Amino acid sequence: MPNILLTRIDNRLIHGQVATQWTGSIGANLLLVANDDVAGNKLRQGMMDMAAPTGVATRYFTLQKTIDIIEKANEKQKIFIICETPLDVLTLVKGGVPIKKVNIGNMHMSEGKRQVATTIAVDEKDVQAFKELQELGVELQIQRVPSIAEEDVNKLFS
């Protein structure tokens, strides 16, 4: 069983908040970005590697590769999975990745989305994915950084 400490949805993937505050607060030693685009984009990987804390490993896998190899993770790996969208997380869960809790951090406003929390904008596909995650027993948490209070997850569905 892989030692997944937390899974986070964040449009920016690895950046300051993730690298410094979240990684340290949960004690992760591996940042696993599960994203089809980034898995093949060395430039984006390099930028994110610069933001990663010293001593913390990074991996950039497609969603399918994450599904295929997560069970082979060493028990010493304290894994922090970072995804771009709720649909990506749903794909991982349906693929058998044992995700129990999802931290929703940054989902930026864009065409067709509505702001529902401080840093969260959703459309109907996002809402449907969140509902499915809940139905599959995944706990949802809205919290930008560990030092501030969680927001009410019901905001996602209003």
N, C-alpha and C positions, 0 to 999 in steps of 0.2 A: 504494500500500500504506500503510495507516494506521500511524503510529508508536505502537504499543501497547507500553508499557514493562512493564506488569504488570496482571494481573487478580486481584482479591481477592474472596473470599467472606467477608462480614462482616454478621451480622444487624443491626448498628447502622449500617451503611453509612458515612457520613462522621461521624467523631467524633475525639476527641483523638489516638489512636494513628495513625489513617489520616492525619489532617490534618497532624500535625507530623512524626512519625517516618517513616512510609512515603513520603509525598509528597516529603520532603526527601532521603531516602536514594536514591530512584530518579531524582530530578530531574524529576518531572512538572510540567507547567504547565496541565494540564486534568484535573479529576476528573469522570469520566463515570459517573453512577449509572444503571445499566440496571435499572429496576424499574417494573413496570406501575402499582403503587399510587402510588409517589412522583411519577411523571411528572405526575399530575393533582392532587397535594396541595401547594398553595402553602405551607401552614403547615409541613409537614415540610421542604420545600425551604428555607424561610427559616431554620429551625433549623440545618440542615446548612451553609447559606451562612455562618452565624456561626462555625462550627467550621473552615471552610476557611481555609488560610493566605492572607495578603495576597499579591496578585499571581498567584494560581492561580485559573483560571476553573472554574466548575462548570456541568454540564449534567445535566438530568434527563430521560431518554428512556425510553419503553416499550421492551420487548425488541425488538418489531418495528421501531420507528423506528431503534434502534441498528443492527439488521441492514441496514435500508434505506439508511442514510446514512454508515456508518462508512468506506466506501471513498472518500467525498468529503472526508475529513478532510485538512486542510492538513498538509504534512510537518513544519511547524514546531510542530505540536501534539504534545506529549509526553504521551500519553494513559495515564491510570491508570483502568481500568474497575473499578467496585465493584458487586458483585451480592449479593443476599441469600441465595441458595441455590445448591447445585450444579446443580439442575435449570435454573435461570436461565442459568447458564454453558453448560450443555449445549445449551440452546435457541439461544444465540448462536452456538456453534461449528457446530451443525447448519445454522444459517442463513447460514453463510459468513463469520462474523467470525473473522479470523485470530489466534486466541488460541493461544499456544504453551505458556504456563505459567500455572498458577493457584496463588495463595497462599491457603491456607485459614487464616483468622484466628479468627473467632468464629462458632460455631454453638451457640447456647444450648440447654441442657437443656429439654425439654418433654415432654409426654405421648407415650409410645411411643418415645422416643429413649434411647440408651445413651451414656454418657460414654466416649470412646475416646482422648482426648488432653486436655491441660490445659484448653483452651477450646473443645473440639469434642465435640458430641453428635450422633449420627446415627441415622436410622432406615433401613429397608431401601430406601426410595426414594432416599435420599441415597447409600447404598452403591452402588446400581445406576447412578446418574448418574456417580459417580466412576469406576466400572469402564468405563462407556462413554466417558468423557473420555479415560481411559488408552488404550483401544482406538483412539481417534481420534488418538492421538499427542500428547495434551496432558500436559505434565509437571505433577505435583501436588507441592505443598510445604506442609507444616504449619509455620508460624512466626508467632507472635503479633506480635512486633516485630522489626525488623532487628538489634537489639543482642543478641538471645538465639539460642541454637542452634536449628536446625530439629529437629523431631520426626520419628520414623520414620513415613512415609506408610502403611506396612503396618498400622498401628494402625486405619486406617479400615475395614479388611476383616476384622479379627479378632472 
